[in-house]
């Protein structure tokens, strides 16, 4: 295309010209810090989640560090309208993660508040989740969880607003007897996935596992 001649796609790390569907060049790819987590075994996320809610299995694709390539990849996805980054990251997961014969029943991603969704124009987790769904043949549900409050910077929240956000998520429909794989971009404190997990666990005889693009250690 003519646009590719004047505005070629460049590696987000070193600015080399690369194919239009890529985010990083082959040389910079080696700088991505993959976690090599065992989904069925013990890892940092499982240890943290166990302190917050009953969790089955956990997985993170990358380590999230300030100014790292993993941070740049996720920022491209979240803030620079690069939805294709979600597909790229999902493919990296499929190359590394096998559910064997213990696939979850449904994929559920952390939702945005409708106001935030309108501002951003898309949920950065949807393409990622849908790509995983297609590869693993596991259905997804973007409507199961709803975010109850529009969030702003913690420092700007008054006491009343902080109390309102004590229960930030709710279920939009009943769910029972399902193993839900909860998907988020970055795992930090675990508070977000914990809030959603308890909604799912309290709804019926459900189980929750967690998959994230990156874990902030």
Backbone bond lengths (Angstrom), bond angles and torsions (degrees), N, CA, C in turn:
res aa  C-N    CA-C-N  psi(-1)  N-CA   C-N-CA  omega(-1)  CA-C   N-CA-C  phi
1 X - - - 1.457 - - 1.522 110.77 -
2 X 1.343 115.11 152.73 1.460 119.89 -179.11 1.527 111.18 -61.97
3 X 1.337 116.42 -39.00 1.464 119.47 179.90 1.522 111.99 -59.99
4 X 1.340 116.35 -34.43 1.461 119.78 179.63 1.521 111.87 -64.81
5 X 1.330 116.60 -28.49 1.465 120.38 179.13 1.516 111.09 -71.37
6 X 1.326 115.93 -40.28 1.467 120.13 -177.15 1.526 112.78 -89.83
7 X 1.342 116.26 -29.70 1.470 120.38 -179.28 1.534 108.90 -131.17
8 X 1.329 117.39 68.86 1.466 120.47 -177.53 1.527 111.80 -65.87
9 X 1.325 115.52 148.90 1.459 120.57 176.31 1.524 109.22 -70.28
10 X 1.324 115.64 135.31 1.461 120.40 -177.33 1.519 111.61 -124.88
11 X 1.292 115.57 150.39 1.461 122.44 175.66 1.533 108.93 -58.57
12 X 1.326 117.09 131.99 1.454 120.18 -177.33 1.521 112.37 -72.12
13 X 1.326 116.90 -9.80 1.461 120.06 -179.39 1.525 112.14 -99.81
14 X 1.339 117.87 -47.61 1.469 120.40 -172.88 1.525 113.57 -118.33
15 X 1.344 116.98 -5.75 1.472 123.56 177.61 1.526 114.30 72.98
16 X 1.333 119.06 11.65 1.459 119.82 171.85 1.522 109.79 -63.22
17 X 1.327 117.21 146.36 1.457 121.39 175.76 1.527 108.92 -70.80
18 X 1.335 116.18 129.74 1.465 121.44 -178.08 1.526 109.07 -134.54
19 X 1.328 116.64 171.85 1.461 121.17 178.67 1.529 110.39 -58.95
20 X 1.315 115.23 152.20 1.467 121.28 -173.29 1.523 113.41 -61.87
21 X 1.333 118.85 -27.37 1.457 121.16 -176.73 1.529 113.27 -94.14
22 X 1.326 117.50 7.00 1.460 121.69 -179.51 1.522 111.06 -103.87
23 X 1.330 115.57 161.62 1.456 121.63 176.61 1.521 112.22 -112.29
24 X 1.324 115.92 -34.09 1.464 120.79 179.81 1.520 109.33 -133.36
25 X 1.319 115.55 155.51 1.459 120.57 177.64 1.525 109.85 -79.21
26 X 1.308 116.29 169.65 1.462 120.59 -176.98 1.520 112.24 -64.66
27 X 1.320 117.07 -32.08 1.467 120.10 179.32 1.525 111.11 -70.32
28 X 1.320 116.84 -44.87 1.459 120.54 -178.37 1.523 112.14 -72.93
29 X 1.329 116.68 -23.48 1.462 120.43 178.70 1.521 111.03 -54.79
30 X 1.340 115.69 -33.52 1.466 120.20 -179.08 1.520 112.43 -66.79
31 X 1.332 117.41 -12.07 1.462 120.91 -179.06 1.528 112.99 -88.56
32 X 1.318 116.54 -6.36 1.468 119.19 178.60 1.528 108.94 -72.50
33 X 1.317 116.31 127.77 1.460 121.00 -178.61 1.530 110.42 -91.73
34 X 1.329 116.56 90.21 1.459 121.17 177.75 1.528 109.86 -75.18
35 X 1.314 116.28 148.98 1.465 119.94 -175.67 1.525 113.08 -82.21
36 X 1.337 117.22 -34.31 1.470 122.56 -173.62 1.532 110.86 62.64
37 X 1.344 116.92 33.50 1.460 121.06 177.99 1.523 110.68 -65.14
38 X 1.326 115.12 148.50 1.462 122.65 170.08 1.521 107.28 -94.11
39 X 1.328 116.69 112.06 1.469 121.60 -177.09 1.526 111.90 -55.88
40 X 1.319 117.55 -36.96 1.454 121.35 -177.18 1.527 113.42 -91.55
41 X 1.320 117.28 -8.71 1.457 120.78 -176.13 1.516 113.03 -103.13
42 X 1.321 114.71 -165.28 1.456 120.95 178.86 1.524 109.97 -85.99
43 X 1.310 116.02 140.23 1.454 121.10 174.88 1.523 108.98 -156.73
44 X 1.323 116.54 177.42 1.464 121.73 -174.17 1.528 111.71 -58.26
45 X 1.339 117.34 -43.94 1.459 120.00 -177.65 1.520 111.15 -65.98
46 X 1.321 117.13 -42.29 1.460 119.45 -179.88 1.531 110.69 -62.00
47 X 1.324 116.97 -40.72 1.458 120.48 178.45 1.525 111.12 -60.69
48 X 1.337 116.47 -42.85 1.464 120.60 179.63 1.524 111.03 -69.02
49 X 1.332 116.81 -43.64 1.462 120.48 -177.65 1.525 111.94 -64.75
50 X 1.316 116.95 -37.42 1.457 120.66 -179.15 1.525 112.45 -58.81
51 X 1.322 115.86 -26.35 1.465 120.18 177.99 1.523 111.82 -78.28
52 X 1.337 116.78 -13.35 1.462 121.46 -173.35 1.529 113.69 -113.02
53 X 1.333 117.04 -35.89 1.464 121.04 -178.43 1.531 109.15 -164.70
54 X 1.342 117.79 161.38 1.466 120.85 177.66 1.531 109.97 -69.73
55 X 1.304 117.12 116.40 1.459 121.38 -176.58 1.521 109.47 -119.09
56 X 1.321 116.11 146.28 1.463 120.93 179.94 1.527 110.73 -88.88
57 X 1.326 117.24 -68.98 1.468 123.00 -176.35 1.522 109.41 -135.25
58 X 1.335 116.27 157.08 1.464 120.13 -178.24 1.526 110.31 -143.73
59 X 1.349 114.83 149.83 1.465 119.58 179.43 1.520 109.80 -153.18
60 X 1.320 116.18 140.32 1.469 123.19 170.96 1.516 107.89 -129.87
61 X 1.319 116.05 136.61 1.463 120.57 179.86 1.517 112.23 -73.32
62 X 1.359 116.02 -47.10 1.466 120.65 -172.39 1.522 111.08 -131.24
63 X 1.329 115.04 162.48 1.456 121.51 166.70 1.523 108.26 -87.50
64 X 1.324 115.92 134.35 1.463 121.46 -177.89 1.527 108.50 -102.10
65 X 1.311 116.36 113.93 1.459 121.97 179.91 1.516 109.63 -130.19
66 X 1.313 116.69 148.92 1.458 121.24 -178.97 1.523 110.66 -58.74
67 X 1.327 115.13 132.17 1.465 123.39 177.99 1.532 113.13 65.94
68 X 1.318 117.01 14.86 1.463 119.89 178.35 1.521 109.84 -86.70
69 X 1.320 116.49 168.65 1.450 120.99 178.37 1.524 110.75 -66.97
70 X 1.311 117.49 -33.62 1.466 119.91 177.58 1.529 110.39 -62.41
71 X 1.319 117.18 -39.96 1.460 120.42 176.74 1.530 110.73 -63.26
72 X 1.323 116.71 -42.27 1.461 120.36 179.52 1.527 111.35 -63.76
73 X 1.326 116.73 -40.24 1.461 120.26 179.30 1.528 111.07 -60.95
74 X 1.313 116.74 -45.59 1.455 120.13 -178.45 1.523 111.49 -71.31
75 X 1.324 117.29 -35.02 1.466 120.19 176.87 1.521 111.29 -67.26
76 X 1.329 117.67 -35.15 1.464 120.29 174.77 1.526 109.85 -60.14
77 X 1.317 115.45 -40.74 1.460 121.05 -178.76 1.523 111.56 -70.25
78 X 1.336 117.28 -45.89 1.459 120.89 -171.85 1.524 113.88 -81.07
79 X 1.313 116.62 -37.38 1.461 118.74 -167.42 1.528 115.22 -119.59
80 X 1.329 117.57 -7.04 1.459 119.25 -175.90 1.525 112.68 -121.51
81 X 1.319 115.35 22.06 1.478 121.96 174.23 1.524 113.25 57.61
82 X 1.333 117.03 31.15 1.467 120.65 178.90 1.530 108.15 -99.65
83 X 1.328 116.65 71.82 1.462 119.93 -179.01 1.528 111.95 -60.30
84 X 1.351 117.22 -27.25 1.459 120.22 179.33 1.516 111.82 -62.86
85 X 1.345 116.61 -19.80 1.464 119.96 176.57 1.523 110.27 -63.08
86 X 1.324 116.98 -32.02 1.461 119.91 177.12 1.510 111.95 -63.68
87 X 1.327 116.43 -40.15 1.463 120.37 178.02 1.525 110.84 -67.22
88 X 1.335 116.16 -41.60 1.467 120.28 178.69 1.519 111.16 -60.66
89 X 1.335 117.02 -46.59 1.460 120.67 -179.27 1.525 111.27 -66.41
90 X 1.326 117.00 -36.10 1.461 119.95 177.52 1.528 111.26 -64.09
91 X 1.338 117.00 -40.63 1.460 119.94 177.62 1.525 111.56 -63.10
92 X 1.326 116.32 -35.13 1.465 119.70 177.38 1.528 110.87 -66.01
93 X 1.341 116.08 -34.38 1.463 120.02 175.79 1.524 110.51 -66.22
94 X 1.326 117.08 -46.30 1.470 120.29 -175.76 1.527 112.06 -63.98
95 X 1.334 116.91 -25.43 1.461 120.48 177.38 1.525 111.97 -75.24
96 X 1.333 116.54 -14.48 1.464 120.09 -171.70 1.526 114.61 -122.13
97 X 1.311 117.59 -16.14 1.460 120.54 -173.53 1.526 111.41 -120.88
98 X 1.325 115.13 127.31 1.457 121.46 174.22 1.524 108.51 -122.69
99 X 1.327 116.42 131.72 1.461 120.51 177.34 1.519 112.02 -86.41
100 X 1.316 116.25 -5.60 1.469 120.83 -176.83 1.532 109.02 55.64
101 X 1.323 117.28 -127.83 1.467 120.55 179.58 1.523 112.10 -101.91
102 X 1.359 116.29 17.89 1.463 120.37 -176.47 1.526 110.70 -121.46
103 X 1.318 115.69 49.71 1.454 119.66 179.92 1.529 110.67 -68.54
104 X 1.334 116.53 142.49 1.461 118.75 171.59 1.527 110.03 -66.00
105 X 1.327 116.07 164.71 1.464 120.60 -177.16 1.524 112.65 -84.84
106 X 1.328 116.41 -28.26 1.466 119.56 -173.89 1.532 110.33 -154.99
107 X 1.328 116.11 145.99 1.464 122.75 176.84 1.524 109.10 -102.65
108 X 1.322 116.24 129.75 1.462 121.47 -179.74 1.524 108.76 -132.93
109 X 1.322 116.99 124.60 1.455 120.85 179.69 1.524 111.10 -100.84
110 X 1.324 115.22 154.25 1.467 120.74 178.49 1.533 108.74 -64.04
111 X 1.328 117.83 126.32 1.467 120.01 -176.21 1.522 113.17 -83.32
112 X 1.316 115.23 159.28 1.451 122.28 168.02 1.525 108.46 -96.07
113 X 1.321 116.09 153.35 1.459 119.32 170.63 1.532 108.05 -67.05
114 X 1.339 119.15 144.49 1.466 120.46 -179.11 1.528 114.16 -50.96
115 X 1.337 117.02 -36.00 1.465 119.62 178.57 1.519 110.93 -66.55
116 X 1.336 116.72 -42.91 1.469 120.59 178.19 1.525 110.35 -66.85
117 X 1.333 116.67 -37.90 1.458 120.62 178.45 1.525 110.51 -62.66
118 X 1.315 116.67 -40.76 1.457 120.49 178.42 1.523 111.08 -65.74
119 X 1.328 116.89 -39.28 1.465 121.33 179.93 1.530 111.07 -65.24
120 X 1.322 116.09 -44.72 1.466 120.60 -175.92 1.516 112.10 -82.93
121 X 1.311 116.56 -32.08 1.457 120.79 179.09 1.517 114.06 94.06
122 X 1.301 117.85 -11.40 1.464 121.90 179.92 1.525 109.39 -166.74
123 X 1.314 116.34 156.93 1.462 121.94 171.43 1.522 107.02 -93.00
124 X 1.326 117.12 120.75 1.460 122.11 -173.96 1.526 112.96 -63.32
125 X 1.332 117.27 -14.00 1.461 120.52 -177.60 1.527 113.11 -93.80
126 X 1.320 118.03 -13.40 1.457 119.77 -172.52 1.528 113.10 -67.15
127 X 1.333 117.69 -50.10 1.468 119.66 -179.92 1.530 110.22 -63.54
128 X 1.312 116.92 -40.52 1.467 122.45 176.69 1.525 109.82 -56.81
129 X 1.335 116.79 -50.45 1.465 121.85 -178.21 1.524 111.50 -65.57
130 X 1.323 116.62 -43.14 1.467 120.31 -178.75 1.525 112.01 -65.99
131 X 1.323 116.94 -34.55 1.463 120.21 177.12 1.524 110.58 -67.07
132 X 1.331 116.90 -42.25 1.464 120.41 175.76 1.525 110.71 -62.84
133 X 1.315 116.20 -40.51 1.459 121.25 179.87 1.523 111.47 -59.08
134 X 1.327 116.04 -44.36 1.465 120.59 -179.54 1.524 111.15 -65.39
135 X 1.325 116.41 -43.02 1.474 120.12 -176.61 1.532 111.58 -69.00
136 X 1.337 116.67 -46.32 1.463 120.33 -174.37 1.533 113.09 -89.95
137 X 1.328 117.19 -5.79 1.461 121.82 -177.52 1.531 110.88 58.45
138 X 1.322 114.52 49.02 1.465 122.36 176.47 1.533 107.38 -121.20
139 X 1.310 119.01 127.48 1.466 119.67 -179.92 1.526 111.90 -66.47
140 X 1.324 115.84 155.39 1.468 121.19 175.63 1.521 109.02 -120.96
141 X 1.329 115.41 160.55 1.461 120.66 176.30 1.520 108.18 -141.55
142 X 1.339 116.39 106.36 1.459 121.21 179.58 1.523 112.21 -81.98
143 X 1.341 117.07 -7.59 1.467 120.41 -174.75 1.528 113.38 -104.95
144 X 1.326 117.88 -8.64 1.464 120.18 -173.97 1.522 112.54 -61.50
145 X 1.323 116.68 -44.48 1.461 122.11 -178.10 1.519 109.70 -106.27
146 X 1.311 116.73 135.47 1.458 120.28 174.75 1.527 109.60 -122.12
147 X 1.314 115.16 144.63 1.467 120.94 177.28 1.525 107.83 -90.97
148 X 1.313 115.34 126.50 1.460 120.25 -171.26 1.519 114.78 -83.04
149 X 1.328 116.71 -24.56 1.462 119.29 -174.13 1.515 110.57 -132.76
150 X 1.298 115.55 145.81 1.460 121.72 174.00 1.518 108.03 -78.49
151 X 1.322 117.04 124.08 1.463 120.48 -175.29 1.513 111.43 -94.96
152 X 1.318 115.36 145.74 1.456 122.04 172.59 1.510 107.56 -133.64
153 X 1.315 116.97 177.62 1.459 120.52 -176.20 1.527 110.27 -54.54
154 X 1.342 115.59 135.33 1.460 120.64 -176.99 1.521 112.02 -54.13
155 X 1.330 117.59 -38.03 1.462 121.26 -177.64 1.522 112.05 -65.17
156 X 1.337 117.67 -21.75 1.459 121.43 -177.83 1.520 112.45 -92.68
157 X 1.306 117.72 -5.98 1.452 121.02 -177.32 1.531 110.89 -82.06
158 X 1.324 116.32 132.61 1.451 119.00 173.81 1.527 109.31 -84.90
159 X 1.320 116.87 175.48 1.458 121.08 -174.66 1.528 111.13 -60.75
160 X 1.343 117.20 -42.89 1.454 121.21 -178.53 1.524 110.59 -60.95
161 X 1.344 116.93 -43.24 1.461 120.23 -178.48 1.520 111.10 -67.57
162 X 1.328 117.03 -36.22 1.465 119.33 178.84 1.523 110.69 -64.99
163 X 1.339 117.01 -36.02 1.453 120.24 177.49 1.524 111.28 -68.60
164 X 1.334 116.19 -37.38 1.452 120.72 179.13 1.522 111.75 -62.29
165 X 1.311 116.64 -35.02 1.456 120.81 -176.07 1.521 112.74 -87.41
166 X 1.345 116.82 10.93 1.464 119.59 178.63 1.518 110.75 -63.06
167 X 1.336 117.33 -30.45 1.462 121.84 177.04 1.529 107.80 -122.82
168 X 1.344 117.96 77.40 1.465 120.77 -168.84 1.520 115.22 -77.23
169 X 1.345 118.78 -13.69 1.463 120.96 -175.99 1.524 110.99 -127.16
170 X 1.315 115.72 156.85 1.457 121.12 174.17 1.520 109.13 -151.92
171 X 1.327 115.75 162.72 1.462 121.73 177.92 1.525 109.94 -86.07
172 X 1.315 115.63 142.20 1.464 120.15 178.17 1.519 111.83 -94.97
173 X 1.338 116.65 -9.45 1.467 121.16 -177.76 1.528 108.41 -158.77
174 X 1.318 118.37 161.20 1.466 120.53 178.60 1.535 110.90 -68.73
175 X 1.313 115.35 150.59 1.466 121.01 173.51 1.522 107.64 -149.17
176 X 1.320 116.65 134.13 1.459 120.45 -177.87 1.522 109.62 -152.42
177 X 1.319 115.44 144.50 1.454 121.29 176.09 1.515 114.10 69.63
178 X 1.333 117.68 27.24 1.458 121.62 -177.19 1.531 111.70 -117.82
179 X 1.331 114.30 147.91 1.466 121.15 170.49 1.528 106.55 -99.89
180 X 1.318 116.30 108.71 1.458 122.44 -174.70 1.529 110.03 -98.20
181 X 1.336 116.09 129.16 1.455 120.34 172.11 1.523 106.70 -97.54
182 X 1.320 115.62 110.63 1.462 122.68 -177.18 1.523 109.12 -89.25
183 X 1.337 116.76 128.42 1.461 122.39 -171.63 1.522 110.72 -117.21
184 X 1.338 115.98 132.14 1.469 121.71 176.67 1.518 108.83 -140.18
185 X 1.339 116.53 171.03 1.458 118.26 -179.96 1.529 111.96 -84.19
186 X 1.340 117.99 -57.99 1.464 120.83 -177.41 1.525 110.20 -125.45
187 X 1.307 117.09 129.70 1.456 123.05 175.67 1.518 108.37 -94.11
188 X 1.342 115.86 119.96 1.471 119.90 177.95 1.533 108.68 -117.93
189 X 1.326 117.21 -88.51 1.466 119.99 -179.90 1.523 112.35 -81.81
190 X 1.327 117.11 -23.72 1.452 120.89 -175.89 1.515 113.30 89.90
191 X 1.324 118.01 -0.27 1.470 120.83 -176.28 1.526 112.19 -65.15
192 X 1.323 117.02 -38.65 1.464 119.73 -178.70 1.528 111.30 -64.85
193 X 1.326 116.78 -52.76 1.469 118.95 -178.99 1.520 111.26 -65.38
194 X 1.334 116.98 -31.50 1.458 120.21 178.10 1.523 111.08 -65.28
195 X 1.339 117.05 -43.35 1.465 120.74 179.93 1.521 111.00 -60.58
196 X 1.324 116.24 -42.70 1.466 120.41 179.56 1.526 110.65 -71.27
197 X 1.325 115.98 -42.30 1.466 120.21 -178.57 1.520 111.52 -57.19
198 X 1.326 116.90 -43.04 1.464 118.85 -178.85 1.516 112.03 -66.44
199 X 1.336 117.81 -33.93 1.458 119.84 175.06 1.528 110.64 -61.22
200 X 1.331 115.95 -41.95 1.463 121.26 -179.45 1.530 111.05 -70.88
201 X 1.320 116.56 -44.35 1.457 121.02 -177.78 1.522 111.88 -66.56
202 X 1.320 116.86 -37.50 1.467 120.30 -178.64 1.524 112.78 -77.03
203 X 1.329 116.81 -12.00 1.461 120.56 -177.23 1.525 113.06 -78.95
204 X 1.323 116.22 -20.79 1.467 118.69 -177.14 1.510 110.35 170.38
205 X 1.308 115.65 -162.93 1.461 121.73 -177.77 1.524 109.23 -80.70
206 X 1.332 116.04 69.55 1.461 121.87 -176.77 1.526 111.87 -110.95
207 X 1.316 115.67 162.15 1.457 123.31 173.54 1.528 108.54 -126.84
208 X 1.329 116.09 152.19 1.462 120.76 -177.85 1.521 111.24 -130.27
209 X 1.318 116.17 130.71 1.462 123.47 168.05 1.519 108.05 -118.05
210 X 1.318 116.69 165.55 1.470 121.03 -174.59 1.519 110.22 -130.71
211 X 1.330 115.79 134.54 1.462 122.59 173.74 1.522 107.98 -131.99
212 X 1.332 117.19 129.10 1.460 121.34 179.21 1.520 110.28 -130.88
213 X 1.319 115.58 155.81 1.466 120.44 176.42 1.524 110.67 -66.55
214 X 1.341 116.29 -39.67 1.462 119.29 -177.22 1.515 110.34 -151.56
215 X 1.334 115.76 154.76 1.452 121.59 177.29 1.524 108.17 -119.96
216 X 1.316 115.37 130.53 1.465 122.15 -179.73 1.522 108.70 -90.00
217 X 1.328 115.33 105.11 1.461 120.18 -179.11 1.522 110.93 -110.39
